[in-house]
Amino acid sequence: MRDYPLILLPLDEADGGGWLAVAPDLWGCLGDGDTPEAALADFREALRAWGEVPPGRGKPMPAPGSFLRDVLATLPPSAAAE
């Protein structure tokens, strides 16, 4: 699997605590667990399943970093100046 940017976030105790691992480029692909390591392991399992049947069947897997490039492409030039 290619290297995709990954965000690892602690979950609030009100949401059950633990950790969330998500790759913005791979819509719907995430993992969670009680520890960062458990969230990453769960994410790897989700990534394998996501790669087998990605949302939007028939489309190729997005390139790593494509989500950020798409977001930046939609910003007005004035936003980049600040």
C-alpha positions as CSV (number, residue, x, y, z in Angstrom):
1,M,0.0,0.0,0.0
2,R,1.2,3.5,-0.7
3,D,2.1,5.9,2.1
4,Y,-0.9,8.0,2.9
5,P,-0.9,10.9,5.4
6,L,-2.4,9.7,8.6
7,I,-3.9,11.7,11.4
8,L,-3.9,10.2,14.9
9,L,-6.2,12.0,17.4
10,P,-7.1,11.3,21.1
11,L,-10.8,10.9,21.6
12,D,-12.6,12.8,24.3
13,E,-13.7,10.8,27.3
14,A,-17.2,11.9,26.6
15,D,-16.9,10.0,23.3
16,G,-15.6,6.9,25.0
17,G,-11.9,7.9,25.1
18,G,-9.1,6.1,23.2
19,W,-7.6,7.1,19.9
20,L,-8.7,7.6,16.3
21,A,-6.5,7.1,13.2
22,V,-7.8,8.5,9.9
23,A,-6.3,9.0,6.4
24,P,-8.1,12.0,4.8
25,D,-7.3,10.8,1.3
26,L,-9.2,7.5,1.9
27,W,-12.8,8.6,2.7
28,G,-14.3,6.4,5.4
29,C,-11.1,4.6,6.2
30,L,-10.3,4.9,9.9
31,G,-9.4,2.9,12.9
32,D,-9.8,3.3,16.7
33,G,-8.5,1.7,19.8
34,D,-7.6,2.3,23.5
35,T,-4.0,3.2,22.6
36,P,-2.4,4.9,19.6
37,E,-0.9,1.5,18.7
38,A,-4.3,-0.2,18.8
39,A,-5.8,2.6,16.7
40,L,-3.0,2.1,14.1
41,A,-3.5,-1.7,14.0
42,D,-7.2,-1.2,13.5
43,F,-6.5,1.3,10.8
44,R,-4.3,-1.1,9.0
45,E,-7.1,-3.7,8.9
46,A,-9.6,-1.0,7.6
47,L,-7.0,0.0,5.0
48,R,-6.8,-3.6,3.7
49,A,-10.6,-3.8,3.5
50,W,-10.8,-0.3,1.9
51,G,-8.3,-1.3,-0.7
52,E,-10.3,-4.4,-1.6
53,V,-13.6,-2.5,-2.1
54,P,-13.1,1.2,-2.1
55,P,-16.1,3.6,-1.9
56,G,-16.9,4.8,-5.4
57,R,-16.2,1.5,-7.1
58,G,-14.6,1.7,-10.5
59,K,-12.5,4.7,-9.5
60,P,-8.8,4.2,-8.8
61,M,-7.5,4.7,-5.3
62,P,-6.6,8.4,-4.8
63,A,-3.0,9.4,-4.7
64,P,-1.4,10.0,-1.3
65,G,-1.8,13.7,-0.4
66,S,-4.6,14.3,-2.9
67,F,-7.1,15.5,-0.3
68,L,-4.9,18.4,0.8
69,R,-4.1,19.3,-2.8
70,D,-7.9,19.3,-3.6
71,V,-8.6,21.5,-0.6
72,L,-5.8,23.9,-1.4
73,A,-7.0,24.1,-5.0
74,T,-10.4,25.3,-3.9
75,L,-9.1,28.2,-1.7
76,P,-9.2,31.7,-3.2
77,P,-5.8,33.2,-3.8
78,S,-6.4,35.7,-1.0
79,A,-6.4,32.8,1.5
80,A,-2.9,31.8,0.6
81,A,-1.6,35.3,1.0
82,E,-2.2,35.3,4.8
